[in-house]
Amino acid sequence: MTVALMWEARAAAGRGEELLRWAQEQAGRLARRPLRSETFRAPQDRVLVITWWDAGYDDPGLPEIPEPDGELVARAVHRWRFETVPDQP
């Protein structure tokens, strides 16, 4: 099974580029390498990182991007897990 971990944060005012760089660095430092990793940005200095893993949905051993320093973000990080669903014919 493939599971996708999503990590999303909103930067504190004026710190969007710094949060983007920080998230990219953290994704590169994960204890294991994911099958795939992508980083996105959106208005309001939001940053999204999605990593894909060959693992089960509830696998407790999947490495996650940590919480950034509280001064770097405007609110708590949001995290979600999704599992792959086969396409219907």
Contacts in CASP RR format, 6 or more apart in sequence:
PFRMAT RR
TARGET T0000
AUTHOR 0000-0000-0000
METHOD contacts of the structure
MODEL  1
MTVALMWEARAAAGRGEELLRWAQEQAGRLARRPLRSETFRAPQDRVLVI
TWWDAGYDDPGLPEIPEPDGELVARAVHRWRFETVPDQP
1 54 0 8 1.000
1 55 0 8 1.000
1 56 0 8 1.000
1 57 0 8 1.000
1 83 0 8 1.000
1 84 0 8 1.000
2 35 0 8 1.000
2 52 0 8 1.000
2 53 0 8 1.000
2 54 0 8 1.000
2 55 0 8 1.000
2 83 0 8 1.000
2 84 0 8 1.000
3 52 0 8 1.000
3 53 0 8 1.000
3 55 0 8 1.000
3 56 0 8 1.000
3 57 0 8 1.000
3 59 0 8 1.000
3 62 0 8 1.000
3 81 0 8 1.000
3 82 0 8 1.000
3 83 0 8 1.000
3 84 0 8 1.000
4 50 0 8 1.000
4 51 0 8 1.000
4 52 0 8 1.000
4 53 0 8 1.000
4 81 0 8 1.000
4 82 0 8 1.000
4 83 0 8 1.000
4 84 0 8 1.000
5 50 0 8 1.000
5 51 0 8 1.000
5 53 0 8 1.000
5 62 0 8 1.000
5 64 0 8 1.000
5 79 0 8 1.000
5 80 0 8 1.000
5 81 0 8 1.000
6 48 0 8 1.000
6 49 0 8 1.000
6 50 0 8 1.000
6 78 0 8 1.000
6 79 0 8 1.000
6 80 0 8 1.000
6 81 0 8 1.000
6 82 0 8 1.000
7 23 0 8 1.000
7 48 0 8 1.000
7 49 0 8 1.000
7 50 0 8 1.000
7 51 0 8 1.000
7 64 0 8 1.000
7 65 0 8 1.000
7 77 0 8 1.000
7 78 0 8 1.000
7 79 0 8 1.000
8 46 0 8 1.000
8 47 0 8 1.000
8 48 0 8 1.000
8 49 0 8 1.000
8 77 0 8 1.000
8 78 0 8 1.000
8 79 0 8 1.000
9 19 0 8 1.000
9 23 0 8 1.000
9 46 0 8 1.000
9 47 0 8 1.000
9 68 0 8 1.000
9 73 0 8 1.000
9 75 0 8 1.000
9 77 0 8 1.000
9 78 0 8 1.000
10 44 0 8 1.000
10 45 0 8 1.000
10 46 0 8 1.000
10 47 0 8 1.000
10 73 0 8 1.000
10 74 0 8 1.000
10 75 0 8 1.000
11 18 0 8 1.000
11 19 0 8 1.000
11 20 0 8 1.000
11 45 0 8 1.000
11 46 0 8 1.000
11 47 0 8 1.000
11 72 0 8 1.000
11 73 0 8 1.000
11 74 0 8 1.000
12 19 0 8 1.000
12 70 0 8 1.000
12 71 0 8 1.000
12 72 0 8 1.000
12 73 0 8 1.000
12 74 0 8 1.000
13 45 0 8 1.000
13 74 0 8 1.000
14 45 0 8 1.000
15 45 0 8 1.000
15 72 0 8 1.000
16 41 0 8 1.000
16 45 0 8 1.000
16 47 0 8 1.000
18 72 0 8 1.000
19 45 0 8 1.000
19 47 0 8 1.000
19 68 0 8 1.000
19 72 0 8 1.000
19 73 0 8 1.000
20 39 0 8 1.000
20 41 0 8 1.000
20 47 0 8 1.000
22 68 0 8 1.000
22 72 0 8 1.000
23 39 0 8 1.000
23 47 0 8 1.000
23 49 0 8 1.000
23 65 0 8 1.000
23 68 0 8 1.000
24 39 0 8 1.000
24 49 0 8 1.000
26 49 0 8 1.000
26 65 0 8 1.000
26 66 0 8 1.000
27 37 0 8 1.000
27 39 0 8 1.000
27 49 0 8 1.000
27 51 0 8 1.000
27 65 0 8 1.000
28 37 0 8 1.000
30 51 0 8 1.000
30 63 0 8 1.000
30 65 0 8 1.000
31 63 0 8 1.000
32 62 0 8 1.000
32 63 0 8 1.000
34 51 0 8 1.000
34 52 0 8 1.000
34 53 0 8 1.000
35 52 0 8 1.000
35 53 0 8 1.000
35 54 0 8 1.000
36 51 0 8 1.000
36 52 0 8 1.000
37 49 0 8 1.000
37 50 0 8 1.000
37 51 0 8 1.000
37 52 0 8 1.000
38 49 0 8 1.000
38 50 0 8 1.000
39 47 0 8 1.000
39 48 0 8 1.000
39 49 0 8 1.000
40 47 0 8 1.000
40 48 0 8 1.000
40 49 0 8 1.000
40 50 0 8 1.000
41 47 0 8 1.000
41 48 0 8 1.000
42 48 0 8 1.000
45 74 0 8 1.000
49 65 0 8 1.000
53 59 0 8 1.000
53 62 0 8 1.000
55 61 0 8 1.000
55 62 0 8 1.000
56 83 0 8 1.000
57 81 0 8 1.000
57 83 0 8 1.000
64 79 0 8 1.000
65 77 0 8 1.000
67 76 0 8 1.000
67 77 0 8 1.000
68 77 0 8 1.000
END
